[in-house]
């Protein structure tokens, strides 16, 4: 959208969709909600054509497994919306679209280690939420995860409601939990497959009731549990209490990047895109890897990656020629960046241009398990909860903060890109020297303390900004 163009009534301030896009620095942004079960080749080609013909041709994979298209105008929007509607992936009603936030584990139907194919259940949950006038009043960020387990499970993806499949002697059961990841969410109990959708809907209905009764309504389930505990969500029909060891909490964490490259059992080929950015041409290339008539699809994931099911043995070299990440050890997997300038009017720096140059500087930090996020402003869009270090662009340069301390005093401010690289390298050297065996990077920095850490990094960096 041009700078002097008056926004239409369809423009959202946040949480955009296709029916209600968002005005950004490079035009209108359209967000396709997570396509449960993936994109078939024709859907992918249509999205690419719309992005190229009516937008800028730039797309993004988000950390909620959505697909964003950028660079539309008020004039091109109606045609883009019409063509995208033909894919069956959109909602004409912005209120329905805003709450259709259900993410399903991407390849549980093809993974022999998964407990269940959760696609039908996830679709049923999305339909139940969007069909309810009461639930359409929920805040638009409220969302659910339906996880089938297996190698590409969603343990680390936070959600307001979690349905997690576990194979038991009595068949598949679903753990119902609220307000967090697989390890941090509050567990409410267990339900059968038939009771999973009604249980999740009941949780959301009770959350809505809590919001109506509260003077200051909680915006997310995690906040509601912090304030009111789990008691308001107990006593639901079909919900069995927790007893004994929790198999979801006990299972080992899925290794980062394990889904990339060619799956050992040939179920998929995984490709991540640096910082989640891909082009219309790359999406067309992905569609070409799906064998015609195979019934297989492109699975969009919350890891800013696509898993190509049904791809032939020659798919990996083709993907690597596109510039994707297929190596689980690639340090770019541990770096994220918002769109930055000029794509965002709020951004004080071109974060996507700066981020690749910061990867090498942060090598010591990333190799030891740290994560870096580069933000164009203080809003912190696109920032994963697990970010160890955050560079935030301000008017006078980048501010460097660590761990969960982004709201507190930064280690250093006013850093030009070159100085930011020097400080990241210095921070990595300090961590490499001080980290104890088996210790997380965050714990190392916490143990040193902010004042000591800042002094050590300043000496290592040579001089201030």
C-alpha positions as CSV (number, residue, x, y, z in Angstrom):
1,X,0.0,0.0,0.0
2,X,1.4,3.4,-0.9
3,X,2.3,5.7,2.0
4,X,-0.5,8.2,1.2
5,X,-3.1,5.5,0.5
6,X,-6.0,5.5,3.0
7,X,-6.5,2.0,4.5
8,X,-9.8,0.3,3.8
9,X,-12.1,-1.2,6.5
10,X,-10.6,-4.6,5.9
11,X,-7.2,-3.7,7.3
12,X,-6.2,-5.2,10.6
13,X,-3.7,-3.7,13.0
14,X,-2.4,-7.2,13.9
15,X,-3.2,-10.9,13.4
16,X,-4.0,-10.5,9.7
17,X,-5.6,-13.0,7.4
18,X,-6.7,-13.0,3.8
19,X,-10.2,-11.6,4.4
20,X,-8.6,-9.0,6.7
21,X,-5.0,-8.2,5.6
22,X,-2.6,-5.9,7.4
23,X,-1.0,-2.7,6.1
24,X,2.9,-2.9,6.3
25,X,5.8,-0.9,4.9
26,X,5.8,-2.8,1.7
27,X,2.1,-3.0,1.1
28,X,-0.7,-5.3,2.4
29,X,0.2,-8.6,4.0
30,X,-2.1,-11.6,3.6
31,X,-1.8,-14.5,6.0
32,X,-3.0,-18.0,5.1
33,X,-3.8,-19.9,8.2
34,X,-2.0,-23.3,8.8
35,X,-3.1,-25.7,6.0
36,X,-3.8,-28.8,8.0
37,X,-2.6,-31.7,5.9
38,X,-0.5,-29.5,3.7
39,X,-0.7,-27.9,0.2
40,X,-1.3,-30.0,-2.9
41,X,0.7,-28.9,-5.9
42,X,-2.1,-27.0,-7.5
43,X,-2.8,-25.0,-4.3
44,X,0.9,-24.2,-4.0
45,X,1.1,-23.0,-7.6
46,X,-2.0,-20.9,-7.2
47,X,-0.5,-19.2,-4.1
48,X,2.8,-18.6,-6.0
49,X,0.9,-17.1,-8.9
50,X,-1.1,-14.8,-6.7
51,X,2.0,-13.7,-4.8
52,X,3.8,-13.0,-8.1
53,X,1.0,-11.4,-10.1
54,X,-0.7,-9.3,-7.4
55,X,1.9,-9.0,-4.7
56,X,5.7,-8.6,-4.5
57,X,6.3,-12.3,-5.0
58,X,7.7,-12.5,-1.4
59,X,6.4,-15.1,1.0
60,X,7.1,-16.0,4.6
61,X,6.8,-19.1,6.7
62,X,5.8,-18.2,10.3
63,X,6.6,-19.9,13.6
64,X,2.8,-20.7,13.9
65,X,3.0,-22.7,10.6
66,X,1.2,-20.0,8.6
67,X,2.1,-18.8,5.2
68,X,2.3,-15.0,4.5
69,X,2.2,-13.2,1.2
70,X,3.5,-9.6,1.0
71,X,3.3,-6.5,-1.2
72,X,-0.4,-6.2,-2.2
73,X,-2.3,-3.0,-2.9
74,X,-5.9,-2.0,-2.5
75,X,-6.3,-2.4,-6.2
76,X,-4.8,-5.9,-6.5
77,X,-6.3,-7.2,-3.2
78,X,-9.8,-8.3,-4.5
79,X,-8.4,-10.4,-7.4
80,X,-5.9,-12.0,-5.0
81,X,-8.6,-12.8,-2.5
82,X,-10.8,-14.3,-5.2
83,X,-8.1,-16.6,-6.5
84,X,-7.0,-17.7,-3.0
85,X,-10.6,-18.5,-2.1
86,X,-10.6,-21.1,-4.9
87,X,-7.9,-23.1,-3.1
88,X,-10.3,-23.8,-0.2
89,X,-7.7,-22.5,2.2
90,X,-9.4,-19.2,3.2
91,X,-12.5,-17.9,5.1
92,X,-14.7,-15.2,3.6
93,X,-15.6,-14.1,7.2
94,X,-12.8,-12.3,9.0
95,X,-14.2,-13.3,12.4
96,X,-13.9,-17.0,11.5
97,X,-10.5,-16.6,10.0
98,X,-9.2,-14.8,13.0
99,X,-9.8,-17.8,15.3
100,X,-8.8,-20.6,13.0
101,X,-5.5,-21.1,14.7
102,X,-5.1,-24.9,14.9
103,X,-1.7,-26.4,14.2
104,X,-1.4,-30.1,13.6
105,X,1.8,-32.1,13.6
106,X,2.8,-32.1,10.0
107,X,3.5,-35.7,9.1
108,X,1.9,-37.8,11.8
109,X,0.0,-39.7,9.0
110,X,3.3,-40.8,7.4
111,X,5.5,-41.2,10.5
112,X,5.5,-44.8,11.8
113,X,6.6,-43.5,15.2
114,X,3.5,-41.3,15.5
115,X,0.6,-42.4,17.7
116,X,-2.1,-41.3,15.4
117,X,-2.9,-39.4,12.2
118,X,-4.4,-36.3,13.8
119,X,-5.4,-34.5,10.6
120,X,-9.1,-35.3,10.8
121,X,-9.2,-34.4,14.5
122,X,-7.4,-31.1,13.9
123,X,-9.8,-30.2,11.0
124,X,-12.8,-31.0,13.2
125,X,-11.4,-28.8,16.0
126,X,-10.8,-25.9,13.6
127,X,-14.4,-26.3,12.3
128,X,-15.9,-26.4,15.8
129,X,-14.1,-23.3,16.9
130,X,-14.9,-21.2,13.8
131,X,-18.5,-22.4,13.8
132,X,-19.1,-21.1,17.3
133,X,-20.3,-17.5,17.5
134,X,-19.1,-17.4,21.2
135,X,-15.6,-18.7,20.4
136,X,-15.3,-16.2,17.5
137,X,-15.1,-13.6,20.2
138,X,-11.9,-15.0,21.6
139,X,-8.7,-12.9,21.2
140,X,-7.2,-13.7,17.7
141,X,-3.9,-15.1,19.0
142,X,-5.6,-17.9,21.0
143,X,-4.7,-21.2,19.3
144,X,-4.5,-24.9,19.7
145,X,-2.0,-27.7,18.9
146,X,-3.0,-31.2,17.9
147,X,0.0,-33.4,18.1
148,X,0.3,-37.0,16.9
149,X,3.8,-37.5,18.3
150,X,6.5,-39.1,16.3
151,X,9.7,-37.6,15.0
152,X,8.2,-34.3,13.8
153,X,6.2,-33.6,17.0
154,X,5.3,-30.2,18.3
155,X,6.6,-30.4,21.9
156,X,8.2,-26.9,21.8
157,X,5.4,-25.0,20.1
158,X,3.4,-23.1,22.8
159,X,-0.4,-23.2,22.6
160,X,-3.4,-22.2,24.6
161,X,-4.9,-25.7,24.3
162,X,-2.9,-28.9,23.6
163,X,-4.3,-32.3,22.4
164,X,-1.4,-34.8,22.4
165,X,-1.9,-38.3,21.2
166,X,-0.3,-41.2,23.1
167,X,-0.7,-44.9,22.2
168,X,-1.8,-47.0,25.2
169,X,-3.0,-50.5,25.8
170,X,-6.5,-49.3,25.5
171,X,-5.9,-47.4,22.2
172,X,-5.0,-43.9,21.4
173,X,-5.7,-41.4,24.2
174,X,-5.2,-37.6,24.1
175,X,-3.6,-35.6,26.9
176,X,-5.4,-32.3,27.4
177,X,-3.2,-29.4,28.6
178,X,-3.4,-25.6,28.6
179,X,-1.1,-22.6,28.4
180,X,2.3,-23.6,27.2
181,X,4.6,-26.2,25.5
182,X,4.4,-30.0,26.1
183,X,6.6,-29.5,29.2
184,X,5.3,-26.2,30.6
185,X,1.5,-26.5,30.0
186,X,-0.8,-27.3,32.8
187,X,-2.2,-30.9,32.3
188,X,-6.0,-31.2,32.8
189,X,-6.4,-34.9,32.1
190,X,-6.9,-37.5,29.4
191,X,-9.7,-38.1,26.9
192,X,-10.5,-40.6,24.1
193,X,-10.2,-39.6,20.5
194,X,-13.9,-39.1,20.4
195,X,-13.8,-36.8,23.4
196,X,-10.8,-34.7,22.3
197,X,-12.6,-32.0,20.3
198,X,-15.4,-31.6,22.8
199,X,-12.9,-31.3,25.6
200,X,-10.8,-28.6,23.7
201,X,-14.0,-26.7,22.9
202,X,-15.1,-26.9,26.5
203,X,-11.8,-25.5,27.7
204,X,-12.1,-22.5,25.3
205,X,-15.7,-21.9,26.4
206,X,-14.7,-21.8,30.0
207,X,-11.8,-19.5,29.1
208,X,-14.3,-17.2,27.4
209,X,-16.5,-17.3,30.5
210,X,-13.5,-16.4,32.7
211,X,-12.8,-13.4,30.5
212,X,-16.4,-12.2,30.7
213,X,-16.4,-12.4,34.5
214,X,-12.9,-10.8,35.0
215,X,-12.4,-7.0,35.5
216,X,-9.2,-7.4,33.6
217,X,-9.8,-10.3,31.1
218,X,-6.8,-12.6,30.6
219,X,-5.8,-12.6,26.9
220,X,-4.3,-16.1,26.9
221,X,-4.8,-19.4,28.7
222,X,-1.4,-19.3,30.3
223,X,-2.4,-16.0,32.0
224,X,-5.7,-17.5,33.1
225,X,-4.0,-20.5,34.7
226,X,-1.5,-18.2,36.4
227,X,-4.3,-16.1,37.9
228,X,-7.1,-18.7,38.5
229,X,-5.3,-22.1,38.5
230,X,-6.7,-25.1,36.7
231,X,-9.9,-25.4,38.8
232,X,-12.1,-23.6,36.3
233,X,-11.2,-26.1,33.7
234,X,-11.8,-29.3,35.7
235,X,-14.9,-31.5,35.8
236,X,-15.5,-31.7,32.0
237,X,-17.4,-34.6,30.6
238,X,-15.1,-37.5,29.5
239,X,-12.0,-36.0,31.1
240,X,-10.1,-38.6,33.1
241,X,-7.8,-37.3,35.9
242,X,-4.0,-37.5,35.6
243,X,-2.5,-40.6,37.3
244,X,0.9,-42.1,37.2
245,X,3.8,-41.1,35.0
246,X,3.1,-38.7,32.2
247,X,4.4,-40.2,28.9
248,X,4.3,-36.9,27.1
249,X,6.4,-35.1,29.7
250,X,8.8,-38.1,30.0
251,X,9.6,-38.5,26.3
252,X,12.9,-36.9,25.2
253,X,12.8,-33.6,23.5
254,X,12.8,-33.7,19.7
255,X,16.2,-32.7,18.4
256,X,16.3,-29.4,16.5
257,X,16.4,-30.0,12.8
258,X,15.8,-33.7,12.9
259,X,13.1,-33.3,10.3
260,X,15.5,-31.8,7.7
261,X,17.0,-33.6,4.7
262,X,15.8,-37.0,3.6
263,X,13.8,-38.9,6.2
264,X,15.6,-42.2,7.0
265,X,12.4,-44.1,6.2
266,X,11.7,-42.1,3.1
267,X,8.5,-40.5,4.4
268,X,9.5,-36.9,3.5
269,X,12.3,-34.5,2.5
270,X,12.6,-31.5,4.8
271,X,13.7,-28.1,3.7
272,X,14.0,-25.0,5.9
273,X,14.2,-21.4,4.5
274,X,16.6,-18.9,6.1
275,X,14.6,-16.6,8.4
276,X,11.4,-18.1,6.9
277,X,11.7,-16.1,3.7
278,X,10.9,-17.8,0.3
279,X,9.9,-16.6,-3.1
280,X,7.1,-17.5,-5.4
281,X,9.5,-19.2,-7.7
282,X,10.8,-21.4,-4.8
283,X,7.2,-22.4,-3.9
284,X,6.6,-23.4,-7.5
285,X,9.9,-25.5,-7.3
286,X,8.6,-27.2,-4.2
287,X,5.3,-28.1,-5.9
288,X,7.3,-29.6,-8.8
289,X,8.8,-32.1,-6.3
290,X,5.5,-33.7,-5.4
291,X,4.8,-36.6,-7.7
292,X,1.6,-36.0,-9.8
293,X,-1.4,-38.1,-8.7
294,X,0.4,-39.4,-5.6
295,X,-2.0,-37.7,-3.1
296,X,1.0,-36.3,-1.2
297,X,1.5,-32.7,-0.2
298,X,3.8,-29.9,1.0
299,X,3.6,-29.9,4.8
300,X,4.0,-26.4,6.3
301,X,5.6,-26.5,9.7
302,X,6.2,-24.1,12.6
303,X,9.9,-24.5,12.1
304,X,9.9,-22.2,9.0
305,X,10.4,-25.3,7.0
306,X,8.4,-27.4,4.5
307,X,8.3,-31.2,4.5
308,X,7.8,-32.6,1.0
309,X,6.0,-35.9,1.2
310,X,6.1,-38.3,-1.7
311,X,9.3,-36.7,-3.2
312,X,11.6,-38.9,-5.2
313,X,15.2,-39.7,-4.3
314,X,16.5,-36.9,-6.4
315,X,14.6,-34.2,-4.5
316,X,17.4,-33.2,-2.0
317,X,19.9,-31.9,-4.6
318,X,17.1,-29.9,-6.3
319,X,16.1,-28.4,-2.9
320,X,19.7,-27.6,-2.1
321,X,20.1,-25.8,-5.4
322,X,17.2,-23.6,-4.3
323,X,19.2,-22.4,-1.4
324,X,17.3,-24.1,1.3
325,X,18.7,-25.5,4.6
326,X,18.8,-29.3,4.7
327,X,21.6,-29.8,7.3
328,X,20.3,-29.9,10.9
329,X,23.6,-28.5,12.1
330,X,23.3,-25.3,10.0
331,X,23.6,-22.3,12.4
332,X,21.0,-20.3,10.6
333,X,18.3,-22.6,12.1
334,X,19.1,-20.9,15.4
335,X,18.7,-17.4,14.1
336,X,15.4,-15.6,13.5
337,X,14.7,-12.1,12.2
338,X,11.6,-10.0,11.7
339,X,10.9,-8.5,8.3
340,X,12.6,-5.2,9.3
341,X,12.9,-2.1,7.1
342,X,11.6,-1.4,4.5
343,X,8.9,-4.1,5.0
344,X,7.8,-2.7,8.3
345,X,7.2,1.0,9.0
346,X,8.1,0.5,12.7
347,X,11.5,-0.9,12.0
348,X,14.7,1.1,12.6
349,X,17.0,-1.3,10.7
350,X,17.0,-3.7,7.7
351,X,17.1,-6.8,10.0
352,X,16.9,-9.4,7.2
353,X,19.9,-7.8,5.5
354,X,21.8,-7.7,8.8
355,X,20.9,-11.1,10.1
356,X,23.1,-13.2,7.7
357,X,26.2,-11.2,8.6
358,X,25.5,-11.9,12.3
359,X,25.4,-15.7,12.0
360,X,29.2,-16.1,11.7
361,X,29.8,-13.7,14.6
362,X,27.4,-15.6,16.8
363,X,29.0,-19.0,15.9
364,X,30.3,-19.8,19.4
365,X,27.0,-18.9,21.0
366,X,24.9,-20.9,18.4
367,X,27.1,-24.0,18.6
368,X,26.5,-24.2,22.3
369,X,22.8,-24.1,22.0
370,X,22.1,-20.4,22.0
371,X,19.5,-18.7,19.8
372,X,19.6,-15.2,18.3
373,X,16.7,-13.1,17.3
374,X,17.1,-9.8,15.4
375,X,14.2,-7.4,15.9
376,X,13.6,-4.2,13.9
377,X,11.8,-2.5,16.8
378,X,10.8,-3.0,20.4
379,X,7.6,-4.9,19.6
380,X,9.7,-8.1,19.1
381,X,7.6,-9.5,16.2
382,X,8.6,-13.0,15.1
383,X,10.6,-13.6,18.2
384,X,10.7,-17.2,19.5
385,X,10.2,-17.6,23.2
386,X,13.5,-19.6,23.4
387,X,15.7,-16.7,22.1
388,X,18.9,-16.5,24.2
389,X,20.1,-13.2,22.8
390,X,18.0,-10.5,21.2
391,X,19.3,-7.6,19.1
392,X,16.7,-4.9,19.0
393,X,17.1,-2.0,16.5
394,X,16.5,1.4,18.0
395,X,17.1,4.9,16.5
396,X,20.7,5.0,17.7
397,X,21.6,1.4,16.8
398,X,21.0,-2.1,18.1
399,X,20.5,-2.9,21.8
400,X,21.8,-6.3,23.0
401,X,19.8,-8.1,25.6
402,X,20.2,-11.7,26.9
403,X,17.9,-14.6,27.8
404,X,14.4,-13.5,29.1
405,X,15.7,-10.1,30.0
406,X,14.5,-8.1,27.0
407,X,12.4,-5.8,29.1
408,X,15.3,-4.9,31.4
409,X,18.5,-3.0,30.9
410,X,20.4,-4.2,27.8
411,X,24.1,-5.3,28.0
412,X,24.9,-2.6,25.5
413,X,23.0,-0.1,23.3
414,X,23.9,2.0,20.2
415,X,25.5,-0.8,18.3
416,X,26.1,-0.3,14.6
417,X,25.9,-3.7,12.7
418,X,29.7,-4.1,12.8
419,X,29.8,-3.4,16.5
420,X,26.9,-5.8,17.0
421,X,28.9,-8.5,15.3
422,X,31.9,-7.7,17.6
423,X,29.7,-7.9,20.7
424,X,28.1,-11.2,19.6
425,X,31.5,-12.7,19.0
426,X,32.7,-11.5,22.4
427,X,29.6,-12.9,24.1
428,X,30.2,-16.2,22.5
429,X,33.8,-16.3,23.6
430,X,32.8,-15.6,27.2
431,X,30.1,-18.3,27.1
432,X,32.6,-20.8,25.6
433,X,35.1,-20.1,28.4
434,X,32.6,-20.2,31.3
435,X,30.0,-22.8,30.2
436,X,30.0,-26.0,32.4
437,X,29.4,-29.4,31.0
438,X,25.7,-30.0,30.4
439,X,24.9,-26.4,31.2
440,X,22.5,-24.4,29.0
441,X,23.7,-21.1,27.6
442,X,21.0,-19.3,29.5
443,X,22.1,-20.8,32.8
444,X,25.7,-19.9,32.1
445,X,24.8,-16.2,31.6
446,X,22.5,-16.3,34.6
447,X,25.2,-17.7,36.8
448,X,27.7,-15.0,35.8
449,X,25.2,-12.3,36.5
450,X,24.4,-9.3,34.2
451,X,27.1,-6.9,35.6
452,X,29.9,-9.5,35.4
453,X,28.7,-10.7,32.0
454,X,28.6,-7.1,30.6
455,X,32.0,-6.3,31.9
456,X,33.6,-9.5,30.5
457,X,31.9,-9.0,27.1
458,X,32.9,-5.3,27.0
459,X,36.6,-6.3,27.6
460,X,36.4,-9.0,25.0
461,X,34.8,-6.7,22.4
462,X,37.6,-4.2,22.9
463,X,35.5,-1.0,23.3
464,X,31.9,0.1,23.5
465,X,29.6,0.6,20.5
